[in-house]
């Protein structure tokens, strides 16, 4: 049985499946979900399975179905498939339990815990969602899962928060992505857990460990004078991206890393060396290693993290060890490549004077934030969330009916609707004209 107070191994995966629903994943997920085979020698002489596994999706299913709230069957299928694959490929055939799953439109998150240790101590499980699309709709936004691992370091234990998000697309929409982040911080709010009923609503930062993953859509904004912009052919420019030295130089143009350094997004969050793997977007469908030349390749799919012992005075250093951070090129059903990270958490702070089995339940440790940053809940969160959800359902069901009317095609559905509408109007005019011609006699005023 695992030791609750040892360094925990957390595995995180994120994948934009390009609206594919059930066809978005291959049957064998070993390349994505079993990276422990590659790094077991780093941890110990024996292969070690992760203690916690978090898997996030964006564009989980066709948008009209997601807006209409038809995501449940897809996420249930993903849950069964992923859990089976985790256990099949676990080095010692470990068993896992689902901690929680949550989905809003096309953004989904599932978290699992290993049965022989962590799962036995999980409590105060919560899920939340928020939309950051137009009028707070859920085509963009985030979902979150929070839980407490009791008796880890102290009786209160530690709180784990996972957030999966999908931000606004396109290189020129940087301000929208920054706004997405701040909207999510202020509206992805967790109510007081049963163990701490007197706490107020809290943001994602009120936690011991925070993990933020997803298709964040930040782009590599290469200046016009750069050699990748001035290359004679697109193919020549893309070939340069196969060289890690070139990619490392490109990180200086990555919008996310620059905005994070300037303190505008992802305050107090850290990230591994993403430039060690190729850009995760935008690929030609069906191709392992061929970019779509209409878009500048970028690292849109990211995994960030923070722990409560990280110092706000050292924003580039973390007590979390990033063992592995890479993409999986073999997946070809999407224009994105999935990413995976293996993170080794520090052992909890314990004190002989305050053993886990003694004393009242104290407050779990929380992240240390810069003195200049205080995340505050939005007082209109409920109004914004359910305004967005109402619009989601109206647009989703309307769109779904149009597709049904078009035998699977939105364009055909709209055309058919217009034809029916025009026919109805014509028949109406014909009917009333016919009634006036053959119905009651017309009265003529005498001069």
C-alpha positions in Angstrom: 0.0 0.0 0.0 1.3 3.5 -0.9 2.4 6.0 1.7 0.2 9.0 1.8 3.1 11.3 2.8 5.5 10.3 0.1 6.2 12.4 -3.0 3.1 12.0 -5.2 3.4 11.4 -8.9 0.7 13.3 -11.0 0.1 12.6 -14.6 -1.8 15.2 -16.7 -2.9 14.9 -20.3 -4.7 17.3 -22.5 -6.2 16.9 -26.0 -8.3 19.0 -28.4 -10.1 16.2 -30.3 -11.4 18.4 -33.1 -15.2 17.9 -32.5 -14.7 14.1 -33.1 -16.9 12.7 -30.3 -16.4 9.0 -30.1 -14.0 8.9 -33.0 -11.6 11.3 -31.3 -9.4 8.7 -29.6 -7.7 5.5 -30.8 -8.5 2.3 -29.0 -5.0 1.9 -27.6 -3.9 4.9 -25.5 -0.6 3.6 -24.4 1.4 6.4 -26.1 -0.5 9.0 -24.2 -1.5 7.4 -20.9 1.5 5.3 -20.1 4.5 7.5 -20.2 5.8 6.1 -16.9 7.6 3.4 -19.0 9.9 6.2 -20.3 10.9 7.7 -17.0 10.7 4.9 -14.5 14.5 4.8 -14.1 14.3 8.4 -12.9 12.0 7.5 -10.1 13.3 4.2 -8.8 14.6 0.8 -10.0 11.0 -0.3 -10.4 8.4 1.1 -12.6 5.9 3.3 -10.8 2.4 4.2 -11.7 1.1 7.7 -11.2 -0.9 8.4 -8.0 -3.2 10.8 -9.7 -4.2 11.0 -13.4 -6.0 14.0 -14.8 -7.2 14.0 -18.4 -8.7 17.0 -20.1 -10.4 17.5 -23.5 -11.5 20.4 -25.6 -13.8 20.2 -28.6 -15.1 16.9 -27.2 -18.0 16.6 -29.6 -19.7 18.5 -32.4 -20.4 22.0 -31.2 -24.2 22.0 -31.7 -24.5 18.8 -29.6 -22.3 20.3 -26.9 -24.3 23.5 -26.8 -27.5 21.4 -26.6 -26.1 19.6 -23.5 -25.6 16.2 -25.2 -22.1 15.7 -23.8 -22.9 13.2 -21.0 -22.9 10.0 -23.2 -19.5 11.0 -24.7 -17.8 11.7 -21.4 -19.2 8.5 -20.0 -17.7 6.5 -22.9 -14.4 8.4 -22.4 -14.4 7.6 -18.7 -14.8 3.8 -19.2 -12.2 3.7 -22.0 -9.6 5.8 -20.2 -9.9 4.0 -16.9 -9.5 0.6 -18.6 -6.5 1.8 -20.5 -4.8 3.3 -17.4 -5.2 0.0 -15.6 -4.2 -2.1 -18.5 -0.9 -0.2 -19.0 -0.1 0.4 -15.3 3.3 -1.2 -14.6 2.1 -3.3 -11.7 -1.6 -3.5 -12.8 -2.7 -1.0 -10.2 -6.4 -0.2 -9.9 -7.8 3.3 -10.1 -11.1 5.0 -9.0 -12.7 8.0 -10.7 -12.5 11.0 -8.4 -14.8 13.2 -10.5 -15.7 14.1 -14.1 -17.2 17.3 -15.4 -18.1 18.7 -18.8 -19.4 21.9 -20.2 -20.2 22.0 -23.9 -16.9 20.6 -25.3 -14.6 21.2 -22.4 -14.2 18.1 -20.2 -12.0 16.9 -17.3 -11.7 13.5 -15.6 -9.5 12.8 -12.5 -8.5 9.4 -11.2 -6.7 8.3 -8.1 -4.8 5.1 -7.4 -6.8 2.8 -5.1 -4.1 1.6 -2.8 -3.3 5.1 -1.3 -4.7 8.4 -2.5 -8.3 7.2 -3.4 -8.8 6.1 0.2 -8.1 9.6 1.5 -10.0 11.7 -1.1 -12.9 13.8 0.3 -14.7 17.1 -0.2 -14.9 16.5 -4.0 -16.3 19.5 -6.0 -16.8 20.2 -9.7 -17.4 23.6 -11.3 -17.8 25.1 -14.8 -17.9 28.6 -16.5 -18.3 29.9 -20.0 -16.2 32.6 -21.5 -17.5 32.7 -25.1 -19.8 35.4 -26.5 -22.4 36.4 -23.8 -20.7 33.9 -21.5 -21.6 30.9 -23.7 -19.7 27.6 -23.2 -18.0 27.3 -26.6 -15.0 28.6 -24.7 -14.5 28.4 -21.0 -13.3 26.1 -18.3 -14.2 23.2 -16.0 -12.7 22.4 -12.7 -12.3 19.6 -10.1 -11.3 20.2 -6.5 -10.8 17.6 -3.8 -9.0 17.2 -0.5 -6.5 14.4 0.4 -7.0 14.1 4.1 -4.2 13.2 6.5 -1.5 14.2 4.0 1.1 16.0 6.2 -1.6 16.9 8.8 -5.1 16.0 9.6 -6.4 18.7 7.3 -4.3 17.3 4.4 -3.9 19.1 1.1 -6.3 20.5 -1.5 -5.8 19.6 -5.2 -7.4 21.8 -7.9 -7.4 20.8 -11.6 -8.7 23.3 -14.3 -9.2 22.4 -18.0 -9.8 25.3 -20.3 -10.3 26.3 -23.9 -9.4 29.9 -24.8 -10.2 32.2 -27.8 -8.4 31.3 -31.0 -6.4 33.2 -33.6 -3.0 35.0 -33.2 -4.5 38.5 -33.2 -7.0 37.8 -30.3 -4.4 37.9 -27.6 -6.5 40.4 -25.5 -9.4 38.0 -25.7 -7.3 35.2 -24.3 -6.1 37.4 -21.4 -9.7 38.3 -20.7 -10.7 34.6 -20.8 -8.1 33.8 -18.1 -9.3 36.6 -15.8 -12.9 35.7 -16.4 -12.2 32.1 -15.5 -10.3 33.1 -12.3 -13.3 35.2 -11.2 -16.2 32.9 -12.1 -14.9 29.4 -11.7 -15.8 29.5 -8.0 -15.9 26.7 -5.5 -18.4 26.7 -2.6 -17.3 25.9 0.9 -16.6 22.1 1.3 -18.5 20.1 3.9 -15.4 20.0 6.1 -15.1 23.8 6.2 -18.7 25.1 5.9 -17.8 28.6 7.1 -15.5 29.4 4.2 -16.7 31.8 1.4 -16.7 31.1 -2.3 -13.2 30.7 -3.4 -11.3 31.0 -6.7 -9.0 28.3 -8.2 -6.1 29.8 -6.3 -7.5 28.8 -2.8 -5.7 25.4 -3.0 -2.5 23.6 -2.0 -1.7 22.4 -5.5 -3.1 23.9 -8.8 -2.9 22.4 -12.2 -4.1 24.3 -15.3 -4.3 22.5 -18.7 -6.0 22.8 -22.0 -6.0 24.4 -25.5 -5.0 27.8 -24.3 -4.6 29.0 -27.9 -1.6 31.3 -27.3 0.4 31.6 -30.4 4.0 32.1 -31.5 4.0 35.8 -32.7 7.0 35.8 -35.0 8.1 39.3 -36.1 8.1 40.0 -39.9 11.9 40.2 -39.9 12.5 36.7 -38.5 14.0 34.1 -40.8 10.9 31.9 -40.4 8.8 34.7 -41.8 11.3 35.5 -44.6 11.9 31.9 -45.6 11.4 31.5 -49.4 8.8 28.7 -48.9 6.5 27.7 -46.1 7.9 24.2 -46.2 11.4 25.6 -45.6 10.2 27.5 -42.6 8.4 24.5 -41.2 11.5 22.3 -41.6 13.3 24.7 -39.2 10.9 23.7 -36.4 12.4 20.2 -36.3 15.5 21.6 -34.7 15.3 22.1 -30.9 17.7 25.0 -30.9 15.5 26.9 -33.3 12.4 26.1 -31.2 14.1 27.3 -28.0 14.8 30.6 -29.7 11.1 30.8 -30.8 9.9 30.5 -27.2 10.8 34.2 -26.8 8.0 35.0 -29.2 5.5 32.7 -27.5 2.6 34.8 -26.3 1.9 32.8 -23.2 5.4 32.9 -21.8 5.7 36.6 -22.4 2.3 37.5 -20.9 3.1 35.3 -17.9 6.5 37.0 -17.4 4.7 40.4 -17.5 2.3 39.2 -14.8 -0.8 39.5 -17.0 -1.9 35.8 -17.0 -1.2 32.6 -15.0 0.1 34.4 -12.0 2.3 32.1 -9.8 1.9 29.2 -12.2 5.0 27.5 -13.7 5.5 25.4 -16.8 8.1 22.9 -18.1 10.3 23.4 -21.2 7.6 23.2 -23.9 10.1 24.0 -26.6 11.6 20.5 -26.3 8.7 19.1 -28.3 7.3 20.3 -31.6 4.5 22.8 -31.9 1.2 21.0 -31.2 -0.9 23.0 -33.8 -1.9 23.2 -36.6 -1.5 19.8 -38.3 -3.0 18.3 -41.5 -5.5 15.7 -40.5 -4.3 12.2 -41.0 -0.6 13.3 -40.9 1.9 12.5 -38.2 4.3 15.4 -38.9 2.9 17.8 -41.5 1.7 21.3 -40.6 -1.1 23.1 -42.2 0.7 26.0 -43.9 -2.2 28.4 -43.5 -1.5 28.9 -39.8 1.8 29.6 -38.0 2.7 26.5 -35.9 2.3 27.2 -32.2 2.3 25.5 -28.8 -1.4 26.0 -28.2 -1.8 23.0 -25.8 -0.2 23.6 -22.4 0.0 22.3 -18.8 0.9 24.6 -16.0 1.2 24.0 -12.2 1.9 25.5 -8.8 2.3 24.2 -5.2 2.0 25.9 -1.9 5.7 25.9 -1.1 6.6 27.8 -4.3 7.9 31.3 -3.6 6.2 34.3 -5.4 9.7 35.8 -5.5 11.0 33.0 -7.7 8.3 32.8 -10.5 10.4 30.5 -12.7 11.2 27.9 -10.0 8.9 25.3 -8.5 9.2 22.6 -5.9 7.3 20.4 -8.3 9.7 18.4 -10.4 8.7 18.3 -14.1 9.8 14.8 -15.0 8.2 14.7 -18.5 6.5 17.2 -20.7 5.9 16.2 -24.4 3.4 15.8 -27.2 2.2 12.6 -28.9 2.8 12.9 -32.7 1.1 9.5 -33.5 -2.4 10.8 -33.0 -3.7 12.1 -36.4 -7.5 12.5 -36.1 -7.2 16.1 -34.9 -5.3 19.2 -36.1 -3.8 19.3 -32.5 -1.4 16.8 -30.9 -2.2 15.7 -27.3 0.3 16.7 -24.6 1.2 14.9 -21.4 3.2 15.8 -18.3 4.5 13.8 -15.4 4.9 15.9 -12.2 6.6 14.8 -9.0 5.1 16.7 -6.0 7.2 17.6 -3.0 6.6 15.6 0.2 4.1 17.4 2.5 5.3 19.6 5.4 4.9 17.6 8.6 5.7 18.5 12.2 6.2 16.0 15.1 4.2 18.4 17.3 1.1 18.2 15.1 0.7 14.6 13.9 -2.0 13.9 11.4 -4.0 11.9 13.9 -4.1 14.5 16.7 -5.7 17.9 17.3 -8.5 19.8 15.6 -9.0 20.0 11.8 -6.8 23.0 10.7 -6.9 24.7 7.3 -5.0 23.0 4.5 -2.0 25.0 3.1 -2.7 27.4 0.2 -0.7 28.8 -2.6 1.5 31.9 -1.9 0.6 34.7 -4.3 2.4 37.9 -5.0 1.4 40.8 -2.7 0.2 42.7 -5.8 -2.3 40.1 -6.9 -5.5 39.2 -5.1 -8.0 37.1 -7.1 -11.5 38.2 -6.3 -14.8 36.4 -7.1 -17.2 38.0 -9.5 -20.4 38.9 -7.6 -22.4 38.3 -10.8 -21.0 34.8 -11.4 -24.4 33.0 -11.2 -26.1 35.5 -13.6 -23.3 35.2 -16.1 -23.0 31.4 -16.0 -26.7 30.7 -16.5 -27.2 33.5 -19.1 -24.5 31.7 -21.0 -26.0 28.2 -20.4 -29.5 29.4 -21.5 -28.1 30.8 -24.7 -26.1 27.5 -25.2 -29.3 25.5 -25.1 -31.3 27.9 -27.4 -28.5 28.0 -30.0 -27.7 24.3 -29.6 -31.2 22.9 -30.1 -31.9 25.4 -32.9 -28.8 24.3 -34.7 -29.5 20.7 -34.0 -33.0 21.0 -35.6 -31.5 22.7 -38.7 -29.0 19.9 -39.1 -31.8 17.3 -38.7 -33.8 19.2 -41.3 -30.8 19.1 -43.6 -30.1 15.4 -43.2 -26.9 16.0 -41.4 -25.8 19.3 -43.1 -26.2 22.7 -41.6 -26.1 24.4 -45.1 -28.7 22.0 -46.5 -30.8 22.5 -43.4 -30.8 26.3 -43.8 -31.6 26.0 -47.5 -34.5 23.6 -46.8 -35.8 25.8 -44.1 -35.7 28.8 -46.4 -37.4 26.8 -49.2 -40.2 25.7 -46.8 -40.6 29.2 -45.5 -40.8 30.7 -49.0 -43.3 28.0 -50.0 -45.4 28.6 -46.9 -45.5 32.3 -47.7 -46.4 31.7 -51.3 -49.2 29.2 -50.4 -50.5 31.7 -47.8 -50.8 34.5 -50.4 -52.4 32.1 -52.9 -54.9 30.9 -50.4 -56.0 34.3 -49.3 -56.1 35.4 -52.9 -58.2 32.4 -53.8 -60.6 33.0 -50.9 -61.1 36.6 -51.9 -61.9 35.6 -55.5 -64.4 32.8 -54.7 -65.6 33.6 -51.3 -68.1 36.3 -50.1 -69.2 38.9 -52.6 -67.2 42.1 -52.7 -69.2 45.2 -51.7 -68.7 48.2 -54.0 -69.3 51.6 -52.5 -71.7 53.7 -54.6 -70.4 57.0 -55.8 
